[in-house]
Amino acid sequence: MRNALLPLLLLAAVPALAADEPPHTGRAGSRSMPELSDLALAACAAGGIWFVRRQLRARFRKSAPKD
């Protein structure tokens, strides 16, 4: 079992070993624009808000009191 996990561990460690600069140097870098993950998170949040508002509008449209 241990021999089967060794190639997976080596595959996981290769990017860190091959990097020119370590991933965390302690220096803050400048950012010119948001990361792709930031944009995806904002899009998911906007989609979630749109979906919930649509569902609530449909729910209250159905259960509105009849005059």
Buried (B, 14 or more C-beta within 10 A) or exposed (E): EEEEEEEEEEEEEEEEEEEEEEEEEEEEEEEEEEEEEEEEEEEEEEEEEEEEEEEEEEEEEEEEEEE
